Amino acid sequence: MDLNTIWFILIAILWIGYFVLEGFDFGVGILLPFLSKDDDPAMVDRKRRMMINTIGPHWDANEVWLLTAGGATFAAFPEWYATMFSGFYLALFLILLALIYRGVSFEFRSKDKHPKWRNLWDWGIIIGSALPPLLLGVAFGNLVRGVPIDANFNYVGGFFNLLNPYSLLAGITLMLLCTYHGAVFLGLKVKGELEEKARAAAQKLWLAVVLLLLVLLIATYFTTDALAQLGVNLGVISIAVMVAILLAGYFMRNKKNGWAFIMTSLTITTALITMFMILYPRVMISSISPANSLTIYNASSSPYTLTVLTVIAVIFVPIVLVYQAWSYWIFRKRLTIDSHLEY
């Protein structure tokens, strides 16, 4: 296995880590107005505070996975970075604005108790949690479907080229999957009425997620060149996507929240592995001509650069993983409505 392939796999792992960890953060944010409903406005605020507290210690660390994925792409495959970030510029800019609004909302919400002030920042959390998975799903859908790239590796389409039925289906599916992932996470992290609401929301979302994933999987084999890449057989990984989401529903109904969370994480993992399997050894597929596609070889940095990056990754990646595992262990306890921590 050469360094180009190793870095392709590493970038795939970084994206998987981001969507597994930040995915439940997004889900909690999307569910904020739905699970906090109450006749008493004060209780609504306390429920929202409780939901935010479940992700308060982790959301900013989880976003590091996105920064690292982008940085690794820039360092290891600069042509991929240049073409993708120029072609998807507007979508990525909107994602950046949403993430900034969301991050500021987490920090500013607790600075004033006035309902209008808190409502302003609550909407920042909701919008900032819904928009990134939607647009990133659209982006990944376009990566496997193919986009217009010319012989100079320049994206020659427009913004609306990206809003095709397949990519929109991928975006909606990812957003809803993150919402379901967040509901399962809340069932694992809270006690009392909110836990029951989270479990009920997860059960309502489950069927929609299953149907969307199934439709997306079928559409992938008709819209992309997955048949040429993976053959007629869907493969163990692709089948695992559906098995994992079915098991997630089973475990959630039987109040085995920990196993349900493992299964939703596995669903996201196997879905992204399937996408990267379809791509490999390409990183961006040209819809104009296969010869114009970017691959792990024509888009990569020099062998020396990849070697240095590998040494750095071997040293620092384990440190980051240990630190993040430690932080989740420290904040592992369930929260109740009487928890008053501010994050």
RODO-2510 file (C-alpha; in nm, 4 decimals, decimal comma):
residues 343
     n   res          X          Y          Z
     1     m     0,0000     0,0000     0,0000
     2     d     0,1539     0,3314    -0,1076
     3     l     0,1421     0,6634     0,0792
     4     n    -0,1217     0,8035    -0,1596
     5     t    -0,3628     0,5278    -0,0631
     6     i    -0,2753     0,5601     0,3053
     7     w    -0,3618     0,9294     0,3000
     8     f    -0,6827     0,8671     0,1093
     9     i    -0,7819     0,6221     0,3850
    10     l    -0,6743     0,8643     0,6575
    11     i    -0,8859     1,1455     0,5114
    12     a    -1,1805     0,9048     0,4912
    13     i    -1,1281     0,8203     0,8612
    14     l    -1,1208     1,1904     0,9501
    15     w    -1,4532     1,2503     0,7726
    16     i    -1,6046     0,9443     0,9401
    17     g    -1,4872     1,0693     1,2791
    18     y    -1,6350     1,4096     1,2082
    19     f    -1,9803     1,2848     1,1123
    20     v    -1,9973     1,0259     1,3915
    21     l    -1,8997     1,2776     1,6612
    22     e    -2,0310     1,6062     1,5244
    23     g    -2,3299     1,4220     1,3797
    24     f    -2,4989     1,3781     1,7163
    25     d    -2,4141     1,7411     1,7997
    26     f    -2,6003     1,8456     1,4866
    27     g    -2,8893     1,6179     1,5773
    28     v    -2,9251     1,7654     1,9260
    29     g    -2,9255     2,1170     1,7786
    30     i    -3,1903     2,0288     1,5194
    31     l    -3,4116     1,8726     1,7871
    32     l    -3,3778     2,1716     2,0214
    33     p    -3,7202     2,3312     1,9457
    34     f    -3,9059     2,0005     1,9225
    35     l    -3,8075     1,8210     2,2426
    36     s    -3,8210     2,1304     2,4649
    37     k    -4,1917     2,2054     2,4144
    38     d    -4,3729     2,2904     2,7371
    39     d    -4,6554     2,5142     2,8580
    40     d    -4,4173     2,6835     3,0996
    41     p    -4,1652     2,9120     2,9176
    42     a    -3,9188     2,8722     3,2054
    43     m    -3,9313     2,4953     3,1663
    44     v    -3,8729     2,5283     2,7912
    45     d    -3,5534     2,7194     2,8648
    46     r    -3,4403     2,4628     3,1227
    47     k    -3,4987     2,1757     2,8798
    48     r    -3,3020     2,3540     2,6087
    49     r    -3,0233     2,4220     2,8557
    50     m    -3,0221     2,0546     2,9455
    51     m    -2,9971     1,9516     2,5794
    52     i    -2,7163     2,1975     2,5132
    53     n    -2,5313     2,0739     2,8211
    54     t    -2,5134     1,7215     2,6751
    55     i    -2,2933     1,8469     2,3909
    56     g    -2,1405     2,1504     2,5643
    57     p    -1,8097     1,9859     2,6594
    58     h    -1,7613     1,8247     2,3180
    59     w    -1,8962     2,0217     2,0214
    60     d    -1,5915     2,2431     1,9665
    61     a    -1,3492     1,9488     1,9956
    62     n    -1,5628     1,7520     1,7504
    63     e    -1,5254     2,0307     1,4936
    64     v    -1,1487     1,9769     1,5011
    65     w    -1,2110     1,6651     1,2907
    66     l    -1,3499     1,8885     1,0137
    67     l    -1,0516     2,1232     1,0313
    68     t    -0,8120     1,8295     1,0268
    69     a    -0,9889     1,6697     0,7295
    70     g    -0,9634     1,9969     0,5374
    71     g    -0,6016     2,0477     0,6397
    72     a    -0,5059     1,6912     0,5476
    73     t    -0,6704     1,7320     0,2069
    74     f    -0,4800     2,0572     0,1475
    75     a    -0,1468     1,9035     0,2497
    76     a    -0,1755     1,5590     0,0899
    77     f    -0,3904     1,6323    -0,2176
    78     p    -0,3616     2,0040    -0,3008
    79     e    -0,5224     1,9670    -0,6462
    80     w    -0,8262     1,8035    -0,4868
    81     y    -0,8460     2,0814    -0,2295
    82     a    -0,8130     2,3542    -0,4948
    83     t    -1,0742     2,2094    -0,7310
    84     m    -1,3256     2,1163    -0,4606
    85     f    -1,3027     2,4398    -0,2632
    86     s    -1,3241     2,6559    -0,5754
    87     g    -1,6072     2,4557    -0,7323
    88     f    -1,8073     2,4195    -0,4099
    89     y    -1,7116     2,7668    -0,2873
    90     l    -2,0604     2,9068    -0,2191
    91     a    -2,1831     2,5904    -0,0468
    92     l    -1,8716     2,5710     0,1698
    93     f    -1,8990     2,9409     0,2511
    94     l    -2,2571     2,8878     0,3710
    95     i    -2,1380     2,5949     0,5844
    96     l    -1,8700     2,8155     0,7372
    97     l    -2,1217     3,0914     0,8172
    98     a    -2,3599     2,8369     0,9723
    99     l    -2,0839     2,6879     1,1896
   100     i    -1,9742     3,0353     1,3027
   101     y    -2,3333     3,1342     1,3897
   102     r    -2,3734     2,8068     1,5766
   103     g    -2,0485     2,8424     1,7705
   104     v    -2,1247     3,2011     1,8684
   105     s    -2,4742     3,0945     1,9744
   106     f    -2,3381     2,8350     2,2162
   107     e    -2,1174     3,0987     2,3774
   108     f    -2,3606     3,3955     2,3804
   109     r    -2,6875     3,2240     2,4728
   110     s    -2,6239     3,2205     2,8467
   111     k    -2,5032     3,5828     2,8657
   112     d    -2,8553     3,7221     2,9097
   113     k    -3,1748     3,5641     3,0463
   114     h    -3,4106     3,7728     2,8324
   115     p    -3,6312     3,5362     2,6231
   116     k    -3,5751     3,7278     2,2966
   117     w    -3,1977     3,7157     2,3451
   118     r    -3,1990     3,3421     2,4084
   119     n    -3,4400     3,2777     2,1226
   120     l    -3,2039     3,4584     1,8827
   121     w    -2,9138     3,2323     1,9745
   122     d    -3,1315     2,9211     1,9937
   123     w    -3,2141     2,9765     1,6267
   124     g    -2,8421     3,0066     1,5622
   125     i    -2,7942     2,6602     1,7113
   126     i    -3,0870     2,5182     1,5109
   127     i    -2,9874     2,6677     1,1743
   128     g    -2,6176     2,6078     1,2373
   129     s    -2,6911     2,2429     1,3134
   130     a    -2,9234     2,1749     1,0180
   131     l    -2,7413     2,3497     0,7340
   132     p    -2,3925     2,1870     0,7527
   133     p    -2,5046     1,8203     0,7283
   134     l    -2,7501     1,9146     0,4522
   135     l    -2,4883     2,0956     0,2426
   136     l    -2,2086     1,8497     0,3195
   137     g    -2,4388     1,5683     0,2126
   138     v    -2,5006     1,7546    -0,1133
   139     a    -2,1244     1,7972    -0,1571
   140     f    -2,0467     1,4298    -0,0983
   141     g    -2,3334     1,3303    -0,3265
   142     n    -2,1766     1,5355    -0,6034
   143     l    -1,8334     1,3834    -0,5402
   144     v    -1,9578     1,0315    -0,6147
   145     r    -2,2008     1,1401    -0,8885
   146     g    -1,9422     1,3469    -1,0726
   147     v    -1,9154     1,7176    -1,1510
   148     p    -1,8016     1,9061    -1,4636
   149     i    -1,4199     1,9224    -1,4464
   150     d    -1,2164     2,0216    -1,7524
   151     a    -0,8760     1,8980    -1,8675
   152     n    -0,7033     2,1548    -1,6448
   153     f    -0,8796     2,0151    -1,3379
   154     n    -1,0982     2,3233    -1,3063
   155     y    -1,4629     2,3034    -1,2019
   156     v    -1,6638     2,4534    -1,4893
   157     g    -2,0173     2,4181    -1,3554
   158     g    -2,2245     2,6605    -1,1507
   159     f    -2,3792     2,6481    -0,8066
   160     f    -2,7068     2,5071    -0,9362
   161     n    -2,5226     2,2181    -1,1042
   162     l    -2,4679     2,0927    -0,7518
   163     l    -2,8401     2,0963    -0,6683
   164     n    -2,9365     1,7855    -0,8621
   165     p    -3,1899     1,5280    -0,7330
   166     y    -2,9288     1,2724    -0,6268
   167     s    -2,7137     1,5148    -0,4268
   168     l    -3,0210     1,6727    -0,2643
   169     l    -3,1356     1,3237    -0,1650
   170     a    -2,7904     1,2620    -0,0127
   171     g    -2,8079     1,5928     0,1760
   172     i    -3,1554     1,5334     0,3178
   173     t    -3,0638     1,1768     0,4136
   174     l    -2,7488     1,2857     0,5975
   175     m    -2,9320     1,5637     0,7807
   176     l    -3,2100     1,3281     0,8922
   177     l    -2,9584     1,0583     0,9877
   178     c    -2,7734     1,3100     1,2059
   179     t    -3,1061     1,4093     1,3647
   180     y    -3,1773     1,0456     1,4463
   181     h    -2,8206     1,0024     1,5735
   182     g    -2,8758     1,3024     1,8021
   183     a    -3,2036     1,1645     1,9370
   184     v    -3,0340     0,8348     2,0221
   185     f    -2,7481     1,0248     2,1882
   186     l    -2,9936     1,2250     2,4012
   187     g    -3,1587     0,9012     2,5112
   188     l    -2,8156     0,7962     2,6320
   189     k    -2,7256     1,1232     2,8075
   190     v    -3,0387     1,2519     2,9845
   191     k    -3,2848     1,1285     3,2422
   192     g    -3,6537     1,1871     3,3016
   193     e    -3,9108     1,3350     3,0650
   194     l    -3,6538     1,4468     2,8104
   195     e    -3,5185     1,0932     2,7804
   196     e    -3,8677     0,9656     2,6984
   197     k    -3,9186     1,2443     2,4443
   198     a    -3,5840     1,1659     2,2817
   199     r    -3,6707     0,7979     2,2566
   200     a    -4,0133     0,8789     2,1096
   201     a    -3,8538     1,1155     1,8557
   202     a    -3,6003     0,8476     1,7602
   203     q    -3,8763     0,5956     1,6986
   204     k    -4,0643     0,8436     1,4779
   205     l    -3,7519     0,9301     1,2792
   206     w    -3,6315     0,5729     1,2379
   207     l    -3,8640     0,4644     0,9570
   208     a    -3,7964     0,7806     0,7541
   209     v    -3,4197     0,7284     0,7916
   210     v    -3,4462     0,3627     0,6865
   211     l    -3,6491     0,4493     0,3764
   212     l    -3,4209     0,7371     0,2760
   213     l    -3,1074     0,5257     0,3181
   214     l    -3,2598     0,2474     0,1103
   215     v    -3,3638     0,4885    -0,1663
   216     l    -3,0202     0,6544    -0,1585
   217     l    -2,8445     0,3182    -0,1799
   218     i    -3,0545     0,2169    -0,4807
   219     a    -3,0127     0,5596    -0,6435
   220     t    -2,6360     0,5358    -0,5971
   221     y    -2,6207     0,2286    -0,8193
   222     f    -2,8258     0,3970    -1,0913
   223     t    -2,6768     0,7470    -1,0731
   224     t    -2,3067     0,6807    -1,0126
   225     d    -2,0572     0,4338    -1,1600
   226     a    -2,0774     0,2167    -0,8475
   227     l    -2,1573    -0,0871    -1,0626
   228     a    -1,8309    -0,0441    -1,2517
   229     q    -1,6387     0,0169    -0,9281
   230     l    -1,7944    -0,2403    -0,6947
   231     g    -1,9760    -0,4773    -0,9301
   232     v    -2,3329    -0,6020    -0,9210
   233     n    -2,2932    -0,7347    -0,5682
   234     l    -2,3612    -0,4534    -0,3211
   235     g    -2,0829    -0,5780    -0,0974
   236     v    -2,0666    -0,6410     0,2759
   237     i    -2,0068    -0,2753     0,3654
   238     s    -2,3098    -0,1479     0,1718
   239     i    -2,5344    -0,4142     0,3212
   240     a    -2,3979    -0,3263     0,6652
   241     v    -2,5485     0,0246     0,6291
   242     m    -2,9004    -0,1159     0,6268
   243     v    -2,8310    -0,3853     0,8876
   244     a    -2,6893    -0,1265     1,1292
   245     i    -2,9834     0,1147     1,0983
   246     l    -3,2322    -0,1714     1,1418
   247     l    -3,0506    -0,2845     1,4560
   248     a    -3,0465     0,0743     1,5840
   249     g    -3,4266     0,0798     1,5703
   250     y    -3,4476    -0,2585     1,7420
   251     f    -3,2180    -0,1574     2,0276
   252     m    -3,3900     0,1790     2,0737
   253     r    -3,7322     0,0124     2,1037
   254     n    -3,5876    -0,2190     2,3680
   255     k    -3,4357     0,0761     2,5589
   256     k    -3,0790    -0,0368     2,4963
   257     n    -2,9579     0,3146     2,4247
   258     g    -2,5867     0,2360     2,4272
   259     w    -2,6186    -0,0330     2,1616
   260     a    -2,8507     0,1892     1,9579
   261     f    -2,5859     0,4636     1,9593
   262     i    -2,3202     0,2166     1,8469
   263     m    -2,5464     0,1127     1,5598
   264     t    -2,6175     0,4690     1,4428
   265     s    -2,2425     0,5366     1,4555
   266     l    -2,1867     0,2206     1,2514
   267     t    -2,4514     0,3330     1,0018
   268     i    -2,2690     0,6600     0,9402
   269     t    -1,9338     0,4814     0,9242
   270     t    -2,0385     0,2194     0,6703
   271     a    -2,2258     0,4730     0,4561
   272     l    -1,9141     0,6894     0,4247
   273     i    -1,6910     0,3867     0,3639
   274     t    -1,9216     0,2930     0,0753
   275     m    -1,8856     0,6421    -0,0698
   276     f    -1,5056     0,6366    -0,0487
   277     m    -1,5006     0,2863    -0,1991
   278     i    -1,6923     0,4189    -0,5006
   279     l    -1,4476     0,7079    -0,5335
   280     y    -1,1178     0,5171    -0,5011
   281     p    -0,8667     0,5731    -0,6550
   282     r    -1,0348     0,8958    -0,7642
   283     v    -1,1003     1,1890    -0,5350
   284     m    -1,3208     1,3916    -0,7718
   285     i    -1,5035     1,2416    -1,0680
   286     s    -1,5370     1,4425    -1,3882
   287     s    -1,8757     1,4192    -1,5568
   288     i    -1,7194     1,5572    -1,8776
   289     s    -1,4563     1,2882    -1,9296
   290     p    -1,3073     1,0147    -1,7079
   291     a    -0,9645     1,1403    -1,8138
   292     n    -1,0326     1,4688    -1,6333
   293     s    -1,1025     1,3018    -1,2996
   294     l    -0,8736     1,3810    -1,0086
   295     t    -0,7088     1,0754    -0,8550
   296     i    -0,4929     1,0073    -0,5519
   297     y    -0,1942     1,0262    -0,7883
   298     n    -0,2495     1,3272    -1,0148
   299     a    -0,3863     1,5361    -0,7244
   300     s    -0,1265     1,4486    -0,4610
   301     s     0,1697     1,6233    -0,3081
   302     s     0,5246     1,4973    -0,3604
   303     p     0,6356     1,1661    -0,2026
   304     y     0,8608     1,3599     0,0355
   305     t     0,5674     1,5727     0,1568
   306     l     0,3524     1,2636     0,2110
   307     t     0,6353     1,0982     0,4046
   308     v     0,6755     1,3973     0,6386
   309     l     0,2983     1,4176     0,6874
   310     t     0,2867     1,0490     0,7754
   311     v     0,5494     1,0914     1,0458
   312     i     0,3566     1,3867     1,1921
   313     a     0,0290     1,1923     1,1834
   314     v     0,1823     0,8887     1,3555
   315     i     0,3005     1,1116     1,6418
   316     f     0,0034     1,3433     1,6948
   317     v    -0,3099     1,1506     1,5928
   318     p    -0,2862     0,9047     1,8872
   319     i    -0,2426     1,1997     2,1277
   320     v    -0,5595     1,3658     1,9960
   321     l    -0,7546     1,0390     2,0158
   322     v    -0,6470     0,9750     2,3755
   323     y    -0,7373     1,3287     2,4798
   324     q    -1,0809     1,3127     2,3197
   325     a    -1,1535     0,9709     2,4690
   326     w    -1,0537     1,1092     2,8094
   327     s    -1,2901     1,4071     2,7735
   328     y    -1,5841     1,1798     2,6890
   329     w    -1,5017     0,9644     2,9906
   330     i    -1,4898     1,2661     3,2234
   331     f    -1,8333     1,3896     3,1042
   332     r    -1,9937     1,0453     3,0796
   333     k    -2,2669     1,0954     3,3441
   334     r    -2,6310     1,1488     3,2538
   335     l    -2,7874     1,4904     3,3057
   336     t    -3,1173     1,5738     3,4737
   337     i    -3,3473     1,8752     3,4563
   338     d    -3,1817     2,0040     3,7738
   339     s    -2,8355     2,0157     3,6155
   340     h    -2,7386     2,3814     3,5923
   341     l    -2,4031     2,3640     3,4176
   342     e    -2,3415     2,6384     3,1632
   343     y    -2,1351     2,5677     2,8516
***
